[in-house]
Amino acid sequence: QTPHSHSYTTARYPSSGLDKNFCRNPDGDSGVWCYTTDPDTRFELCGVPACGEDCQIGNGSSYRGTVGVTETGRTCQRWDSQTPHSHSYTTARYPSSGLDKNFCRNPDGDSGVWC
């Protein structure tokens, strides 16, 4: 623990994700933070933006953002279209899933949003 000794350890805070040197918030501060390697600056808040509309929480079943592109850059097909891929994910079958336009969603409880 150099240059700053501290009591935030995985043994004392096992559910806080204190892995490596990632920013975390084990003490309920105003945001995520980390100890610095600068001997004159003990810790600083990290520049992680607050989660707004366009972020996934948990498996994303409540996500209603406007991302319509896959992780590899492919444009998502509209949910109300059966071209070029036919599917059963319609607003009639999944009325509470927010199947709008071509936005990424998780109507079936998968591990994350998809299209």
N, C-alpha and C positions, 0 to 999 in steps of 0.2 A: 504494500500500500504506500507507494511513493508517487508524487511528493506529498500526498495528503492522506494521513491515516483517518479511518472512519469506522463506524459500526454497522454500515449497510452491507451485510453479507447474505449469501443465499441461505445460510443456517438460520439467521434471525428473521429473514423475510423470504420464505420459501415460495410464495406465490407472486412475487413481484417481477419475475423475469430478469433478474440481475445477471445477465449473461454478458461476458466479455466487457466491452466498453460502450455498450449501447445506452442511449438516453432512456431513463426510466423515471417513475415517480413513486417510489416506495413509501414516502411519508405524506402523501396527499397534498403536496405543494400546489402552486397555481398552474404548473405545467411540468412537462418532462424536463429533466436536467441531468447533468453528469459532472463528476469531478474533473477538473482540467489537469493537463500535464504542466501547466504554468505554476511554478512555486508561489507566485504572488497572487494568483486568482484561484481560490479554493474550488468553487463550482460556478456554473452558469446554466441558465435555462437554455434549452435547445430550440432551434427554429422549426419545430414541427407544427404545421398549421392545424388549427382546430378542425374537426370533422364537420363539414357542412352538408349540403345536399348531395354532392357528387363524391361520396365515399361509401364503402361497404362496411357495415357493422355485422359481426358474426358471419352467418352464411349468406347475408345479403337479401334475405326474404323481404325485408322492409325497404330495400333500396328503391328510390324513385327518382334517381338522377337522370342525366341526359347523355351518358356515355353510350355511343352506338358503334364502337369499333372494338375488335378483339385485341388481345394482348399482342398478337402478331401483325396487327394493322389491317385486318380484313373488315370491311364494312358489314355491319349486321343486316340481316334480312328483316323486313318488317314483319311483326307478329301477325298482322292481318293479311299477309300474302302467303300463298302456297307455292311460290316460284322464287328461286329455283328448287327449293326443298319443301316437300310436303311434310306437315307435322300436325300434332293434335293440340298444340298449345294455343288455344283461342280464348278470347274474353268470355265466351259463353261457358267454357269448361273451367276457367280459372278467373272468375270475375274480380277477385280481390288482389290479383297479382300485379296490377299496373302494366299490363301488356300494351304499352303505348308505342306507336311508331316503330322504330328499330332499336329502342333502348335496351341495354343489357338488363336482364331480370333473373329471378330465381323462382319460377312458379312451382317447381317440383321438390323444393327442399334439398337441392344439390349442395355441394360444399361451398359454392360461391355463385355470383351472378354470371350469366352466360348469354349467348345469342346464337 
